[in-house]
Structures are given as C-alpha cells and as structure tokens.
Amino acid sequence: MITETIASERKQGVRESLFKRHENLTVLFIFIGFVIVIVILQLIMTGGHRFPTFISPVNMLNILQQVGVPGIIAVGMTIVMISGGIDLSVGMLASLVSIVTALGISKWHYGVGPSILLGVLSAVVLETLMGYIISRTKVEPFIITLGGMISFQGIALLLSNSREVIMKGELDFFKFNLIQGAKDPISGLNLIIPPYVLIFFLTALLAGLLLNYTKYGRRIYAVGTNPNAAYLAGVNVRNMKLSVYVIMGILVGIGAVMLLSRVNTGIITLGQGLEIDSIAMVVIGGTALKGGKGTIVGTLIGVFFLGSIGNAMNMLRLPSEVQFVAKGLVVIIAVSAGDVSAKVSEFMSRRKDLRWRAGQRVVKGG
C-alpha cells in the first residue's frame, strides 16, 4: 500500500503542471480575464440594459479587420525570432512597399498586378540583403535592421518626394465583403470579412504547419536554440538565418499591399509603429527574444489580445495616451506572468520530488 502511494506521488512529481505543458494558457487566461472585465464595465455603464458591444459579432469581425495586417507581419516576426533574430525595419519597409506600389499604379502606370509584384519584390530584395549581412557577419540583427529601418525611410521619402501618393481605389477588390448581406443579429449592422482577413489566417496556418511538421521548421528551432550545435548536426546555419528574412520580406510585402488597399494612399506614416506592435504580439504569445522558443498559436493569442486592447479602449472612449500605457502594461504583465508561472511550476515539481525522495528513504529504512 505504501509502495503504491509512493509510486503515485513519484508520477505526480515528474508530471509537469498544466501551465508548463501548455505555456500559452497563462496569456490566454489573462486575455479571457481582460474580456470579462471589459464586458462587466460595459454592463455597468449601460445599467445592464444593453448587450455588451465588445463581444458582439460585428465588433469581433471589426477586431479581425484591425489585426489582419499586423497579424501577417507578426507571423513572419515569429519565424525570425524563433531563429534567434529580430527585425526592426518592418514598419518603414511596409511604408516603402506601399509607396512603391502606389507609384507603380498611379504614376508609373505599370498596372495593378505588376505594381503589386514590384512592391512585394522590393520588400523581398531588401530583406534578403539584410538577411545576407546578418547571416554572414556576427553583427547583431538589432543593429542591422535598425539601420535598415532608417535607410528604408529615406528611400521612401526620396521616391515620393516626401508627399502622399494617392490612388483611385485600384485595390478596392481587397476590401470586398466575402459575406455580403450578412447582418449582426444583435445590432442589425452589416457583417464584414474582407479577403485580407482570410489571407492572415491562411498565412498563420501555413506558418504553423511549416514550423511543426517540416524538417525546415525543426531546423529553425535548432538554429535559434543553439546555432553551434545545429552547425555540428549538419544544419547550414547561415542559409537558415538568411531564409527567415526572405520569408519576412514576402509577408511584409503582402501585408503592406493589404494595408495600402485599406487607405488608398501610399504615405511614409502608413507602417509607422508596425514593428512595435508585431514584436509585442509575438512576445505576448510566448516567443523568446533569445530564440528557439515560440509557436504560431501563441502569436495568434498575442495578435487578438493586443488588437482587443485598442478596440476596448476606443469603446470606453479613453484617450490614445491611455491606450499606449495599457498596451505597454499588458506586454509587461503577460511576459512576467509567463515567467512567474514557469518558476511556480518548477518549484512545485521540486517539492513533489523531495516528498517522493523522503518517502523512499522511509520505505528503505522500514
């Protein structure tokens, strides 16, 4: 009887906690708690006489529209950061792509298709150049991409003569409502799902499959965890590091075109702050800055969480300054909570293991 009890305790001691086995649960629970708080606040403000608009179908789809483009960039940032890199240039690169695409359509008259291709290719070429430098030198990606951010801003301003490049709605097909005629049963407003929302989910799906079910994905994790060990295992570390920036370029190009379709104007401020939002989304989702750790599912949680914060703050009519404070605090709390949860899990595991060892000594002594 005693032996069975001890064996059971040993099994429990080596078993990891739910939060340690599913690292994204900590952030997910914080997200759910945030939603509950906002719903309660809305009920209090309306006296409980109106359905909370924050969780209405039309607002849920509105959040999806707002996070679609940053989400595409965040997926690429996840892959880069898992490999041990980072990219601070994505915001200005997105602005540059939007200006190149808008110029191709409205000024250079290349046509819609060739102009989109030109914009995406420009992102791929510039990201490949940065990736080549990062992969062939020992300079920190932080420095290289910071220089890229400044350079891309200058190139964009030169191409546009520091002016807006206005289009006439040539990319409006990216805003077409895929569920035309659908209504919100609560408010009666039109429900809208534009194509770039589906592109975001498709991108996330493909990236998840790439990281989890391919040899390439396993090598990205290996390079991010320990590049020297990966090299000794036969992985071409330099080309792996280069390839993730090529992927980043493709996704920045696609995201920038989607962003341009929403505003119909190529302007230097279009991608401003996009690098901060995308990195915050990825970090909230549990991807480690040092590399080797992260998931697309975690990034999706971070994307929806950060998007919901801005949306909720607007609904509560809080000023933009408060929104920045709230976003910053959420990043700190979410990351800190994950670290605290991991330490608590480790402490509990050690405590159970000590109990098992003590029980073993009692049995041997008996």
C-alpha positions in Angstrom: 0.0 0.0 0.0 2.8 2.4 1.0 4.7 1.5 -2.2 1.7 2.2 -4.4 1.2 5.6 -2.7 4.9 6.5 -3.2 4.8 5.4 -6.8 1.7 7.6 -7.3 3.5 10.6 -5.7 6.5 10.0 -7.9 4.4 10.0 -11.0 2.8 13.3 -9.9 6.2 14.7 -9.1 7.6 14.2 -12.5 4.4 15.3 -14.2 4.6 18.9 -15.4 1.8 21.3 -14.4 -0.8 22.2 -16.9 0.6 25.7 -17.4 4.1 24.3 -18.0 2.9 21.8 -20.6 0.7 24.5 -22.3 2.7 27.7 -22.0 0.2 29.8 -23.8 -2.5 29.1 -21.2 -1.2 31.8 -18.9 -1.6 34.5 -21.6 -4.9 33.0 -22.7 -6.3 33.2 -19.2 -5.1 36.8 -18.9 -6.8 37.5 -22.2 -10.1 35.9 -21.1 -9.9 37.9 -17.8 -9.5 41.1 -19.8 -12.5 40.3 -21.9 -14.6 39.6 -18.8 -13.5 42.9 -17.2 -14.5 44.9 -20.3 -17.9 43.2 -20.6 -18.6 43.9 -16.9 -17.6 47.6 -17.4 -19.9 47.9 -20.4 -22.8 46.3 -18.4 -22.2 48.7 -15.5 -22.1 51.7 -17.9 -25.3 50.7 -19.6 -27.1 49.6 -16.5 -27.3 46.1 -17.8 -30.0 47.1 -20.4 -27.8 46.5 -23.5 -25.8 43.6 -24.8 -22.1 44.3 -24.4 -21.0 45.6 -27.8 -17.4 44.4 -27.2 -18.4 40.8 -27.7 -21.0 41.4 -30.4 -20.3 39.6 -33.8 -19.9 42.9 -35.7 -17.2 44.0 -33.2 -15.4 40.7 -33.2 -15.1 40.9 -37.0 -14.0 44.6 -36.7 -11.1 43.4 -34.4 -10.2 40.9 -37.1 -10.0 43.6 -39.7 -7.8 45.7 -37.5 -5.4 43.0 -36.7 -5.3 41.3 -40.1 -2.3 43.2 -41.4 -0.3 43.4 -38.2 -1.0 39.7 -37.8 0.5 38.8 -41.1 3.7 40.7 -40.1 3.6 39.1 -36.6 3.6 35.6 -38.2 6.8 36.5 -40.1 8.3 38.0 -37.0 7.6 34.8 -35.1 9.7 32.8 -37.5 12.5 35.3 -37.4 12.6 35.5 -33.6 12.4 31.7 -33.2 15.6 31.6 -35.3 17.3 34.0 -32.9 16.8 37.1 -35.0 14.7 40.2 -34.9 13.5 42.8 -37.4 13.0 46.5 -36.5 12.6 47.6 -40.1 9.2 46.1 -41.0 7.3 49.3 -40.3 9.3 51.5 -42.6 9.7 48.7 -45.1 5.9 48.4 -45.2 5.6 52.2 -45.9 8.2 51.9 -48.6 6.3 49.0 -50.3 3.1 50.9 -50.1 4.7 53.9 -51.8 6.4 51.8 -54.5 3.1 50.0 -55.2 1.1 53.3 -55.3 3.6 54.9 -57.6 3.5 51.9 -59.9 -0.2 52.2 -60.2 -0.9 55.9 -60.2 2.3 57.5 -61.5 4.3 54.9 -63.5 1.2 53.2 -64.9 2.5 49.7 -64.7 -0.9 48.2 -63.9 -2.2 46.7 -60.7 -0.7 43.3 -61.0 2.9 44.3 -61.9 2.8 47.1 -59.4 1.8 44.7 -56.6 4.6 42.3 -57.7 7.1 45.2 -57.8 6.2 46.2 -54.2 6.4 42.7 -52.8 9.7 42.0 -54.7 11.2 45.2 -53.3 10.5 44.0 -49.8 12.0 40.6 -50.6 15.1 42.1 -52.1 15.7 44.5 -49.2 15.0 41.8 -46.5 17.3 39.4 -48.4 20.1 42.0 -48.3 19.7 42.5 -44.6 19.5 38.7 -44.0 22.6 38.1 -46.0 24.6 40.7 -43.9 23.2 39.2 -40.7 23.9 35.6 -41.7 27.4 36.3 -42.9 28.6 38.5 -40.1 28.5 38.5 -36.3 26.7 41.9 -36.1 23.6 41.8 -34.0 20.3 41.7 -36.1 19.1 44.5 -33.9 21.7 46.9 -35.3 21.4 45.8 -39.0 17.6 46.1 -39.0 17.7 49.4 -37.2 20.0 50.7 -39.9 17.6 49.2 -42.5 14.6 51.0 -40.9 16.4 54.3 -41.2 17.5 53.6 -44.8 14.1 52.5 -45.9 12.5 55.6 -44.5 15.0 57.7 -46.6 14.3 55.7 -49.8 10.6 56.0 -49.3 10.8 59.8 -48.8 13.0 60.2 -51.9 10.7 58.2 -54.1 7.6 60.1 -53.0 9.3 63.5 -52.7 8.0 63.5 -49.1 4.4 63.6 -50.4 1.4 61.3 -50.3 0.8 59.1 -53.3 -2.9 58.9 -53.8 -4.7 56.2 -55.7 -8.2 55.9 -57.1 -9.4 52.7 -55.5 -7.5 50.3 -57.8 -7.0 47.9 -54.8 -10.6 48.0 -53.6 -11.1 44.4 -54.5 -9.0 43.5 -51.4 -11.8 45.2 -49.3 -14.6 43.2 -50.9 -17.0 41.8 -48.3 -16.9 38.0 -48.5 -20.2 37.6 -46.6 -22.1 40.3 -48.4 -25.6 40.7 -46.9 -24.9 39.1 -43.6 -26.3 41.0 -40.6 -25.4 41.2 -36.9 -28.3 39.6 -35.1 -27.8 42.0 -32.1 -27.2 45.4 -33.7 -28.5 44.8 -37.2 -25.3 46.1 -38.7 -23.6 44.6 -41.7 -21.0 41.9 -41.0 -17.8 42.3 -43.0 -15.0 39.9 -43.7 -12.5 41.3 -46.3 -10.1 38.9 -48.2 -7.1 40.1 -46.2 -8.6 38.5 -43.0 -8.6 35.2 -44.8 -5.1 35.8 -46.0 -4.0 36.4 -42.4 -5.5 33.1 -41.2 -4.0 31.2 -44.3 -0.6 32.7 -43.5 -0.8 31.6 -39.9 -1.9 28.1 -40.9 0.9 27.6 -43.4 3.5 29.0 -40.9 2.2 26.7 -38.2 2.5 23.7 -40.5 5.9 24.8 -41.6 7.3 25.1 -38.1 5.7 22.0 -36.6 5.7 19.4 -39.4 8.7 20.1 -41.6 12.4 19.5 -41.4 12.9 23.1 -42.2 10.8 24.2 -39.2 12.8 21.9 -36.8 16.0 23.4 -38.1 14.7 26.9 -37.4 14.2 25.9 -33.8 17.6 24.3 -33.7 19.3 27.4 -35.0 17.5 29.6 -32.5 18.3 27.3 -29.6 22.0 26.7 -30.3 23.5 27.7 -33.7 26.8 25.9 -32.9 25.1 22.7 -32.1 22.9 23.0 -35.1 26.0 23.5 -37.3 27.7 20.4 -35.8 24.5 18.5 -36.6 24.8 19.4 -40.3 22.5 22.4 -40.5 23.6 25.2 -42.8 23.1 27.9 -40.2 23.9 30.8 -42.4 21.4 29.9 -45.1 18.8 29.2 -42.5 19.2 32.6 -41.0 19.1 34.1 -44.5 15.9 32.2 -45.4 13.8 33.5 -42.5 14.4 37.1 -43.6 13.3 36.2 -47.1 10.1 34.9 -45.7 9.8 38.1 -43.6 10.2 40.1 -46.8 7.4 38.2 -48.6 5.0 38.7 -45.6 5.9 42.4 -45.2 5.2 42.9 -48.9 1.8 41.1 -48.7 0.9 43.0 -45.5 1.9 46.4 -47.0 -0.3 45.8 -50.1 -3.2 44.9 -47.8 -2.6 48.0 -45.7 -2.5 50.2 -48.8 -5.8 48.8 -50.0 -7.4 50.0 -46.8 -6.3 53.6 -47.1 -5.7 54.1 -50.9 -2.8 56.3 -50.1 0.9 55.5 -50.1 2.5 57.5 -47.3 5.5 57.3 -45.1 3.5 57.0 -41.9 1.5 54.0 -43.1 3.7 51.4 -41.4 4.7 53.6 -38.5 4.7 51.6 -35.3 4.1 48.3 -37.1 7.4 46.9 -35.8 6.5 47.7 -32.2 3.0 46.1 -32.5 4.3 43.0 -34.3 7.1 42.4 -31.8 4.7 43.0 -28.9 2.2 40.5 -30.3 4.9 37.8 -30.7 6.4 38.4 -27.3 3.0 38.3 -25.6 2.4 35.0 -27.4 5.4 33.5 -25.7 8.2 33.6 -28.3 11.6 34.1 -26.7 13.7 37.1 -27.7 16.8 34.8 -27.5 15.3 32.4 -30.0 14.5 28.7 -30.0 11.0 29.0 -28.4 7.7 30.1 -29.8 4.5 29.0 -31.6 2.1 30.4 -34.1 -0.8 29.6 -31.8 0.8 31.8 -29.1 1.3 34.6 -31.6 -2.4 34.4 -32.6 -3.3 34.9 -29.0 -1.0 37.9 -28.8 -2.4 39.3 -32.0 -6.0 39.1 -30.8 -5.1 40.3 -27.3 -3.3 43.4 -28.4 -6.0 44.2 -31.0 -8.7 43.8 -28.4 -7.0 46.3 -26.1 -7.1 49.1 -28.6 -10.6 48.2 -29.6 -11.8 48.1 -25.9 -10.1 51.4 -25.1 -11.9 53.1 -28.0 -15.2 51.7 -26.9 -14.6 53.0 -23.4 -13.6 56.4 -25.0 -10.2 56.5 -23.4 -7.6 58.8 -25.0 -4.8 57.3 -27.1 -2.2 58.1 -24.4 -4.0 55.7 -22.1 -4.0 53.1 -24.8 -0.2 53.2 -25.1 0.1 52.8 -21.3 -2.4 49.9 -21.4 -0.6 48.1 -24.2 2.8 48.5 -22.5 1.5 47.2 -19.2 -0.1 44.2 -20.9 3.2 43.3 -22.5 5.0 43.5 -19.2 2.3 41.6 -17.3 1.8 38.9 -19.9 5.6 38.2 -20.2 6.1 38.4 -16.4 3.1 36.1 -15.7 4.6 33.5 -18.0 7.9 33.6 -16.2 6.3 33.5 -12.8 4.1 30.6 -13.8 7.2 28.7 -15.1 9.0 29.3 -11.8 6.0 28.3 -9.7 5.7 25.1 -11.7 9.4 24.3 -11.3 9.1 24.9 -7.5 6.1 22.6 -7.2 7.8 19.9 -9.2 10.9 20.1 -7.0 8.7 20.0 -3.8 6.9 16.9 -5.0 10.2 15.3 -6.0 11.6 16.0 -2.5 8.4 14.4 -0.9 8.9 11.3 -3.1 12.6 11.0 -2.1 11.7 11.4 1.6 9.1 8.6 1.2 11.7 6.4 -0.5 14.0 6.8 2.5 11.2 5.9 4.9 10.5 2.7 3.0 14.2 1.7 2.8 14.6 2.5 6.5 11.5 0.4 7.3 
